[in-house]
Amino acid sequence: MYKPANTDIIIIGGNAAGAAAAARAKRKAPKRNVFILEASPYFSTATCDIPYVVSEEIKSPRELLHFTPERFLLEKNVEVSVNTQVVGIDTKAKQVLYRSAQSTSEHAVGYSSLVLATGSVARDPYQLAGKYTNHFFLKSVEDLERLVHFTASIAGKNVIILGAGYIGLEAAEGFVKKGFSVTIIDQAALPLNNQDIEVSQKVAEILKLQTQIDVFFGVKTLKFFGNNAITKISADGRLLECDIVISALGVSPNTELAKSAGIKLGVTGAVKVSSKTETSVDKIYAAGDCCEITDAVTGQPVYRPLATTARAMGWVAGENAAGGREVFAPRITSSGFRLFSSFVAFTGVTEFQAKNRGLITQSVSAEVGRLVPFFAKRHETTFGRLVVEKNTHRLLGASFIGGKEVAGLTDMATLLIQQKLPVTVLKDMSFVYSPPLAPFTHLLSILSKKLF
Ligand SMILES: Cc1cc2nc3c(=O)[nH]c(=O)nc-3n(C[C@H](O)[C@H](O)[C@H](O)COP(=O)(O)OP(=O)(O)OC[C@H]3O[C@@H](n4cnc5c(N)ncnc54)[C@H](O)[C@@H]3O)c2cc1C
């Protein structure tokens, strides 16, 4: 059984945030002992790649393990104990209480600083967890292993996905690629409910025109039928047969441990931290999906769980837990995903979020050919939408749907938002043009000119 000795910096949770925090802490203070306590059997996993194991583009869940504890110890000199659940924090005695999977007894270990990186948990509003053999979340490698094992053993091919956020859509694509017949159900009227309507409409159009997926949006009542397995779902009275049900209904911050230790939560319900990732309790830092962050555009606390944020925040928390004074600045969040033959990416805030914060906005959108006609098919277009502050023309948010160019467009928009630049700078910019590489008139130039 695991028994850490001379413990100094303890990290609770060993995924994106925890692994980054530990590696940074050890680098900053090589003489201090750094330990990670991780509840699951796996440590440092490629969670974002889960949908691509569903599609079999990645062959096995095992390929999602970035590090084994042995390799982390060898390369980073940090000890990792998997199957070790932290069950309490005694903030006065500066001790954590943990239990390993092999034993029912609890053990205490002291810390001089602690990083809480407990991440998030899958939302389960219909309370399906653990009740049915054919119901799955797509949150962890363990979830994925269960799913892969189950799909290999059944003949049925009907999958119902609850939730049309980006993870539900990625999973849908994965199942279609494997030859399953896929139905998506969502309470909202459109997919990607947290995006502006025009973007959600475009995504709905892709689902309708480019896929065989059945979609049921605006569903108010769901009922589940079956004993050990869900055999049918009633969506507002319409009976749908299913062999597999996936809940992709978002995640909530995993704050049980923080709450029990008296650590303050913020308005979003996630752990509130200072700009140096300090929690409300002395010597306890926090990072990743268990935390809220400050949105750089609105200055508001927001809950936006992303691997990119978790890793960056974990780095700062690790540095500071080891004695540093690093700042985790208010953040512009950018994300994207593949949707069959298209890609979707966003950055900054939506128009709705900006207006909610009292900003007076203007938005503009355009859809253009990806390249000159000789090099791009008619349907190979790029859609872009910019949200700007009306008086200053400062860029607040942007969304793009098209080919892989959307990543570059989004990153460029992020830079503009970060530098608080007006979109006027795009109007006079010289963009790359070469027929097989980039269009003659750049989408960002078209969008900026439409604003004046
Ligand atoms: C299917 C899927 C696709 C995604 N795709 C993307 C993407 O393309 N881009 C992107 O930026 N983000 C993506 N994300 C989000 C990204 O995976 C998360 O933001 C990231 O994993 C957060 O890392 P974290 O370490 O904060 O939390 P988590 O990944 O939730 O890890 C927390 C860890 O803490 C452990 N833990 C919890 N409680 C305890 C305890 N009491 N004791 C010990 N250990 C504990 C858990 O077992 C877990 O391993 C995706 C997420 C999913 C589910």
The ligand as an SDF file (V2000), in Angstrom:
LIG
                    3D

 53 58  0  0  0  0  0  0  0  0999 V2000
  -14.6340   13.6760  -24.3840 C   0  0  0  0  0  0  0  0  0  0  0  0
  -13.9430   14.9380  -24.0080 C   0  0  0  0  0  0  0  0  0  0  0  0
  -13.3140   15.6900  -25.0030 C   0  0  0  0  0  0  0  0  0  0  0  0
  -12.6750   16.8790  -24.6700 C   0  0  0  0  0  0  0  0  0  0  0  0
  -12.0680   17.5990  -25.6710 N   0  0  0  0  0  0  0  0  0  0  0  0
  -11.3830   18.7310  -25.3630 C   0  0  0  0  0  0  0  0  0  0  0  0
  -10.6980   19.4600  -26.3720 C   0  0  0  0  0  0  0  0  0  0  0  0
  -10.7200   19.0750  -27.5520 O   0  0  0  0  0  0  0  0  0  0  0  0
  -10.0290   20.5830  -26.0070 N   0  0  0  0  0  0  0  0  0  0  0  0
   -9.9690   21.0190  -24.7010 C   0  0  0  0  0  0  0  0  0  0  0  0
   -9.3070   22.0370  -24.4160 O   0  0  0  0  0  0  0  0  0  0  0  0
  -10.6320   20.3330  -23.7140 N   0  0  0  0  0  0  0  0  0  0  0  0
  -11.3160   19.2180  -24.0050 C   0  0  0  0  0  0  0  0  0  0  0  0
  -11.9570   18.5120  -23.0180 N   0  0  0  0  0  0  0  0  0  0  0  0
  -11.9230   19.0240  -21.6220 C   0  0  0  0  0  0  0  0  0  0  0  0
  -10.6610   18.5320  -20.8980 C   0  0  0  0  0  0  0  0  0  0  0  0
  -10.5520   17.1460  -21.0000 O   0  0  0  0  0  0  0  0  0  0  0  0
  -10.7260   18.9470  -19.4220 C   0  0  0  0  0  0  0  0  0  0  0  0
  -10.8600   20.3340  -19.3530 O   0  0  0  0  0  0  0  0  0  0  0  0
   -9.4510   18.5170  -18.6970 C   0  0  0  0  0  0  0  0  0  0  0  0
   -9.3460   17.1180  -18.6460 O   0  0  0  0  0  0  0  0  0  0  0  0
   -9.4610   19.0720  -17.2730 C   0  0  0  0  0  0  0  0  0  0  0  0
   -8.3430   18.5920  -16.5970 O   0  0  0  0  0  0  0  0  0  0  0  0
   -8.3420   18.5730  -15.0000 P   0  0  0  0  0  0  0  0  0  0  0  0
   -7.0570   17.9290  -14.6140 O   0  0  0  0  0  0  0  0  0  0  0  0
   -8.6560   19.9110  -14.4610 O   0  0  0  0  0  0  0  0  0  0  0  0
   -9.5870   17.6670  -14.5790 O   0  0  0  0  0  0  0  0  0  0  0  0
   -9.9720   16.1590  -14.8900 P   0  0  0  0  0  0  0  0  0  0  0  0
   -9.5830   15.7700  -16.2580 O   0  0  0  0  0  0  0  0  0  0  0  0
  -11.4090   16.0260  -14.5050 O   0  0  0  0  0  0  0  0  0  0  0  0
   -9.0810   15.3250  -13.8780 O   0  0  0  0  0  0  0  0  0  0  0  0
   -9.2660   15.3850  -12.4970 C   0  0  0  0  0  0  0  0  0  0  0  0
   -8.5870   14.1890  -11.8830 C   0  0  0  0  0  0  0  0  0  0  0  0
   -8.6880   14.2590  -10.4690 O   0  0  0  0  0  0  0  0  0  0  0  0
   -8.9610   12.9640   -9.9430 C   0  0  0  0  0  0  0  0  0  0  0  0
   -9.6370   13.1410   -8.6600 N   0  0  0  0  0  0  0  0  0  0  0  0
  -10.8410   13.7320   -8.4440 C   0  0  0  0  0  0  0  0  0  0  0  0
  -11.1350   13.7060   -7.1160 N   0  0  0  0  0  0  0  0  0  0  0  0
  -10.0920   13.1030   -6.4950 C   0  0  0  0  0  0  0  0  0  0  0  0
   -9.8210   12.7620   -5.1420 C   0  0  0  0  0  0  0  0  0  0  0  0
  -10.6610   13.0610   -4.1680 N   0  0  0  0  0  0  0  0  0  0  0  0
   -8.6560   12.1130   -4.8630 N   0  0  0  0  0  0  0  0  0  0  0  0
   -7.7670   11.7990   -5.8510 C   0  0  0  0  0  0  0  0  0  0  0  0
   -7.9840   12.0980   -7.1600 N   0  0  0  0  0  0  0  0  0  0  0  0
   -9.1370   12.7330   -7.4620 C   0  0  0  0  0  0  0  0  0  0  0  0
   -9.8560   12.3310  -11.0110 C   0  0  0  0  0  0  0  0  0  0  0  0
   -9.8260   10.9230  -10.9220 O   0  0  0  0  0  0  0  0  0  0  0  0
   -9.2250   12.8730  -12.3020 C   0  0  0  0  0  0  0  0  0  0  0  0
   -8.2410   12.0120  -12.8120 O   0  0  0  0  0  0  0  0  0  0  0  0
  -12.6380   17.3270  -23.3210 C   0  0  0  0  0  0  0  0  0  0  0  0
  -13.2710   16.5840  -22.3230 C   0  0  0  0  0  0  0  0  0  0  0  0
  -13.9130   15.3960  -22.6540 C   0  0  0  0  0  0  0  0  0  0  0  0
  -14.5930   14.6050  -21.5630 C   0  0  0  0  0  0  0  0  0  0  0  0
  1  2  1  0
  2  3  1  0
  2 52  2  0
  3  4  2  0
  4  5  1  0
  4 50  1  0
  5  6  2  0
  6  7  1  0
  6 13  1  0
  7  8  2  0
  7  9  1  0
  9 10  1  0
 10 11  2  0
 10 12  1  0
 12 13  2  0
 13 14  1  0
 14 15  1  0
 14 50  1  0
 15 16  1  0
 16 17  1  0
 16 18  1  0
 18 19  1  0
 18 20  1  0
 20 21  1  0
 20 22  1  0
 22 23  1  0
 23 24  1  0
 24 25  2  0
 24 26  1  0
 24 27  1  0
 27 28  1  0
 28 29  2  0
 28 30  1  0
 28 31  1  0
 31 32  1  0
 32 33  1  0
 33 34  1  0
 33 48  1  0
 34 35  1  0
 35 36  1  0
 35 46  1  0
 36 37  1  0
 36 45  1  0
 37 38  2  0
 38 39  1  0
 39 40  1  0
 39 45  2  0
 40 41  1  0
 40 42  2  0
 42 43  1  0
 43 44  2  0
 44 45  1  0
 46 47  1  0
 46 48  1  0
 48 49  1  0
 50 51  2  0
 51 52  1  0
 52 53  1  0
M  END
$$$$
